Amino acid sequence: MTAALFARTAAKPRAVRPRDRVTLAAGWVVGLVVLLALFGPLIAPHDPNAVDPLNVNAAPTAGHLLGTDDTGRDLLSRLIAGARASMVAPTVVIVVSTTLGTLLALSAAWFGGWLDRCVSGALEIVFGFPGLIMAVLVAAVFGAGLTAPIVALSIAYLPLITRVVRSAAIKERDLPYVAALQLLGAPTARVWLRHLLPNLLPLVLVQAAIGFGYALLDVAAISFLGLGSQPPNPEWGLMVSNGAPSILAGQPQQSLYAGLAILTTVVAFNLLGAGLSRRLLGENA
């Protein structure tokens, strides 16, 4: 009887908590956006930049499932193709800031002393400037385009990853196994690459996932202001800006669909980051 009870208990699937369902749904949304960014231009039903003056602000039809914009371009095709344009800049920002931030955090935590004080002081200065304002000022000085805002946002996002990883790296550095490796004469690079970085990687991934949503929102805001992507690029922030004049004319679809795409993607990345935090770091938040 005991064996049969154990078999039934083992066969019973573990209940999926609501928070896990939310994380799974967010992961599916993020995966869909990534797939659209990779293959969107190939699967878009129409050329996203093809203008049709005779079909301006058309209602949804079988040929244009989401209708057309103020120049007759297919909105569904522009949304699909715009996933790539909207994801590239935030990806560069997060990759650069995460890589540099992790290296700065490890260096400050490992060597300490004056290096730690210099890094911490520089991060405090950068943290005092809002990233979006910094990017807008840089774009206004150097001209419209994504290069200058990407550089500015990469610098502005450094404290978000460096401060968190530095605290965790200090705790990891003080563990007995690190002292044992140093006594055995293990090179610093080997300790970093084979021990510290793998143990800190879950924290880095969580911070990168959360930061990506904010970076996407900042890049979209810069494009909305006309300082980022330029027409006819189907970037979501630029689509919101281009569709704004049509809202008062009762044609809000371009701004509405692009705004929903931005909102959904940002929320999905934030929920995914929170879910990864619970799964990888054991946090209850």
C-alpha positions as CSV (number, residue, x, y, z in Angstrom):
1,M,0.0,0.0,0.0
2,T,2.8,2.4,0.8
3,A,4.4,1.7,-2.5
4,A,1.2,2.4,-4.4
5,L,0.6,5.6,-2.4
6,F,4.2,6.7,-3.2
7,A,3.6,5.9,-6.9
8,R,0.4,8.0,-7.0
9,T,2.1,10.9,-5.3
10,A,5.1,10.8,-7.6
11,A,2.9,10.7,-10.7
12,K,0.9,13.7,-9.5
13,P,2.1,16.7,-11.5
14,R,3.3,19.7,-9.4
15,A,0.8,22.5,-9.4
16,V,1.8,25.5,-11.5
17,R,1.6,28.7,-9.6
18,P,0.0,31.8,-11.1
19,R,3.3,33.6,-11.1
20,D,4.9,30.9,-13.1
21,R,2.1,31.1,-15.7
22,V,2.7,34.9,-15.9
23,T,6.4,34.3,-16.4
24,L,5.7,31.6,-19.1
25,A,3.4,33.9,-20.9
26,A,5.9,36.8,-20.8
27,G,8.5,34.4,-22.2
28,W,6.3,33.5,-25.1
29,V,5.7,37.2,-25.9
30,V,9.5,37.9,-25.7
31,G,10.2,34.9,-27.9
32,L,7.6,36.0,-30.5
33,V,9.1,39.5,-30.6
34,V,12.6,38.1,-31.0
35,L,11.4,35.9,-33.9
36,L,9.7,38.9,-35.5
37,A,13.0,40.8,-35.2
38,L,14.9,38.0,-36.8
39,F,12.5,37.1,-39.6
40,G,9.9,39.9,-39.7
41,P,10.9,41.4,-43.0
42,L,10.7,37.9,-44.6
43,I,7.2,37.2,-43.4
44,A,5.6,40.7,-43.7
45,P,2.7,40.4,-46.1
46,H,3.6,43.7,-47.9
47,D,6.6,45.9,-48.4
48,P,6.5,48.0,-45.1
49,N,7.6,51.1,-47.0
50,A,5.3,50.8,-50.1
51,V,3.2,53.9,-50.4
52,D,-0.4,53.7,-51.8
53,P,-1.9,57.3,-52.0
54,L,-5.2,55.8,-53.1
55,N,-5.5,53.7,-49.9
56,V,-4.8,56.2,-47.1
57,N,-6.0,55.5,-43.6
58,A,-8.0,52.5,-44.8
59,A,-10.0,50.4,-42.5
60,P,-8.9,46.7,-41.9
61,T,-9.6,44.5,-44.9
62,A,-8.6,41.1,-46.1
63,G,-5.6,42.6,-47.9
64,H,-4.6,44.9,-45.0
65,L,-5.5,43.2,-41.7
66,L,-4.8,46.2,-39.6
67,G,-5.5,48.8,-42.2
68,T,-3.1,51.4,-43.6
69,D,-1.4,54.6,-42.3
70,D,-1.6,58.2,-43.5
71,T,0.5,57.3,-46.7
72,G,-1.2,54.0,-47.5
73,R,1.4,51.7,-46.0
74,D,0.3,48.4,-44.6
75,L,0.3,48.7,-40.8
76,L,0.7,45.0,-40.1
77,S,3.8,44.8,-42.3
78,R,5.3,47.9,-40.6
79,L,4.6,46.5,-37.1
80,I,6.2,43.2,-38.0
81,A,9.2,44.8,-39.8
82,G,9.4,47.4,-37.0
83,A,10.2,44.7,-34.5
84,R,13.8,44.5,-35.8
85,A,14.2,48.3,-36.0
86,S,12.9,48.6,-32.4
87,M,15.0,45.8,-30.9
88,V,18.4,46.4,-32.4
89,A,19.2,49.6,-30.5
90,P,18.1,48.4,-27.1
91,T,20.0,45.2,-27.6
92,V,23.2,47.1,-28.3
93,V,22.6,49.3,-25.3
94,I,22.1,46.3,-23.0
95,V,25.0,44.3,-24.4
96,V,27.5,47.1,-24.1
97,S,26.3,48.3,-20.7
98,T,26.1,44.8,-19.2
99,T,29.5,43.8,-20.5
100,L,31.3,46.9,-19.4
101,G,29.3,47.1,-16.1
102,T,30.2,43.5,-15.2
103,L,33.9,44.1,-15.9
104,L,33.8,47.3,-13.9
105,A,32.0,45.5,-11.0
106,L,34.4,42.6,-10.9
107,S,37.4,44.9,-11.0
108,A,36.1,47.2,-8.3
109,A,35.1,44.2,-6.1
110,W,38.3,42.2,-6.6
111,F,40.9,44.9,-6.3
112,G,39.1,47.3,-4.0
113,G,41.0,50.4,-2.7
114,W,41.3,53.4,-4.9
115,L,39.9,51.6,-7.9
116,D,36.7,50.7,-6.1
117,R,36.4,54.3,-4.9
118,C,36.9,55.7,-8.4
119,V,34.4,53.4,-9.9
120,S,31.8,54.0,-7.2
121,G,32.2,57.8,-7.5
122,A,31.9,57.8,-11.3
123,L,28.8,55.6,-11.1
124,E,27.2,58.1,-8.6
125,I,27.9,60.9,-11.1
126,V,26.4,59.0,-14.0
127,F,23.4,57.9,-11.9
128,G,22.6,61.5,-11.2
129,F,21.8,62.2,-14.9
130,P,18.6,60.6,-16.3
131,G,19.5,58.4,-19.2
132,L,16.7,59.7,-21.5
133,I,17.6,63.3,-20.9
134,M,21.3,62.5,-21.5
135,A,20.5,60.7,-24.8
136,V,18.2,63.6,-26.0
137,L,20.9,66.2,-25.3
138,V,23.6,64.1,-27.1
139,A,21.3,63.6,-30.1
140,A,20.5,67.3,-30.2
141,V,24.2,68.1,-30.3
142,F,25.4,65.5,-32.7
143,G,22.3,65.3,-34.9
144,A,19.4,62.9,-35.4
145,G,20.2,59.2,-35.6
146,L,20.7,56.2,-33.2
147,T,24.4,56.1,-32.8
148,A,24.7,59.0,-30.3
149,P,21.7,57.9,-28.2
150,I,23.0,54.4,-28.1
151,V,26.3,55.6,-26.7
152,A,24.6,57.9,-24.2
153,L,22.2,55.2,-23.0
154,S,24.9,52.6,-22.8
155,I,26.8,55.0,-20.4
156,A,23.6,55.9,-18.5
157,Y,22.7,52.2,-17.9
158,L,26.1,51.3,-16.5
159,P,25.2,52.0,-12.9
160,L,22.1,49.8,-13.1
161,I,24.2,46.7,-13.7
162,T,27.5,47.7,-12.1
163,R,26.2,48.6,-8.6
164,V,24.2,45.4,-8.2
165,V,26.9,43.0,-9.6
166,R,29.6,44.8,-7.5
167,S,27.7,44.1,-4.3
168,A,27.3,40.4,-5.2
169,A,30.9,40.1,-6.4
170,I,32.2,41.4,-3.0
171,K,30.2,38.7,-1.2
172,E,31.4,36.1,-3.6
173,R,35.0,37.3,-3.3
174,D,34.9,36.8,0.5
175,L,33.8,33.2,0.3
176,P,36.4,30.5,1.4
177,Y,36.7,28.9,-2.0
178,V,38.1,32.1,-3.5
179,A,40.8,32.3,-0.7
180,A,41.6,28.6,-1.3
181,L,42.1,29.2,-5.1
182,Q,44.3,32.2,-4.3
183,L,46.4,30.1,-2.0
184,L,46.8,27.5,-4.7
185,G,48.1,30.2,-7.0
186,A,45.2,30.2,-9.4
187,P,45.5,33.2,-11.9
188,T,43.0,36.0,-11.4
189,A,41.6,35.6,-14.9
190,R,40.9,31.9,-14.2
191,V,39.1,32.7,-11.0
192,W,37.0,35.3,-12.7
193,L,36.1,33.2,-15.8
194,R,35.6,29.8,-14.2
195,H,34.2,30.7,-10.8
196,L,33.1,34.3,-10.2
197,L,31.4,34.9,-13.6
198,P,29.4,31.6,-13.6
199,N,28.1,32.3,-10.1
200,L,27.2,35.9,-11.0
201,L,25.6,35.1,-14.4
202,P,22.0,34.6,-13.1
203,L,22.1,38.0,-11.5
204,V,23.5,39.5,-14.7
205,L,20.8,37.9,-16.8
206,V,18.0,39.2,-14.5
207,Q,19.4,42.7,-14.6
208,A,19.8,42.6,-18.4
209,A,16.2,41.3,-18.9
210,I,14.7,44.1,-16.7
211,G,17.0,46.8,-18.2
212,F,16.1,45.8,-21.8
213,G,12.5,46.8,-21.3
214,Y,13.5,50.3,-20.1
215,A,16.1,50.6,-22.9
216,L,13.4,49.8,-25.5
217,L,11.1,52.5,-23.9
218,D,13.9,55.1,-23.9
219,V,14.9,54.4,-27.6
220,A,11.2,54.6,-28.6
221,A,10.9,57.9,-26.8
222,I,13.9,59.3,-28.6
223,S,12.5,58.2,-31.9
224,F,9.2,59.7,-31.0
225,L,10.9,63.1,-30.5
226,G,12.4,62.8,-34.0
227,L,16.0,62.3,-32.7
228,G,16.4,58.6,-33.3
229,S,15.2,56.5,-36.2
230,Q,14.2,58.5,-39.3
231,P,11.5,58.0,-41.9
232,P,10.6,55.7,-43.6
233,N,12.1,53.3,-41.0
234,P,9.2,51.3,-39.4
235,E,10.4,51.8,-35.9
236,W,7.6,51.6,-33.3
237,G,8.4,54.9,-31.5
238,L,8.6,56.7,-34.9
239,M,5.3,55.1,-35.9
240,V,3.7,56.6,-32.7
241,S,5.0,60.0,-33.7
242,N,4.0,59.7,-37.3
243,G,0.5,58.7,-36.4
244,A,-0.1,61.4,-33.8
245,P,-1.4,64.0,-36.3
246,S,-4.1,61.5,-37.5
247,I,-5.5,61.0,-34.0
248,L,-7.5,64.2,-34.0
249,A,-8.8,63.2,-37.4
250,G,-10.2,60.0,-35.9
251,Q,-7.5,57.8,-37.3
252,P,-5.6,56.6,-34.2
253,Q,-4.7,53.1,-35.5
254,Q,-1.0,53.8,-36.4
255,S,-0.1,55.3,-33.0
256,L,-2.4,52.9,-31.2
257,Y,-0.9,49.7,-32.6
258,A,2.7,50.8,-32.3
259,G,2.1,52.0,-28.7
260,L,0.5,48.7,-27.8
261,A,3.5,46.9,-29.3
262,I,5.9,48.9,-27.2
263,L,3.8,48.5,-24.0
264,T,3.4,44.8,-24.5
265,T,7.1,44.2,-25.1
266,V,8.2,46.3,-22.2
267,V,5.8,44.7,-19.8
268,A,6.8,41.2,-21.1
269,F,10.5,41.9,-20.4
270,N,9.8,43.2,-17.0
271,L,7.7,40.2,-16.0
272,L,10.3,37.9,-17.5
273,G,13.0,39.6,-15.4
274,A,10.9,39.2,-12.3
275,G,10.2,35.6,-13.0
276,L,13.9,34.9,-13.7
277,S,14.7,36.6,-10.4
278,R,12.5,34.2,-8.6
279,R,13.7,31.1,-10.4
280,L,17.4,31.9,-10.6
281,L,18.0,33.9,-7.5
282,G,15.3,32.5,-5.2
283,E,13.8,35.9,-4.6
284,N,10.1,36.2,-3.5
285,A,9.6,39.6,-5.2
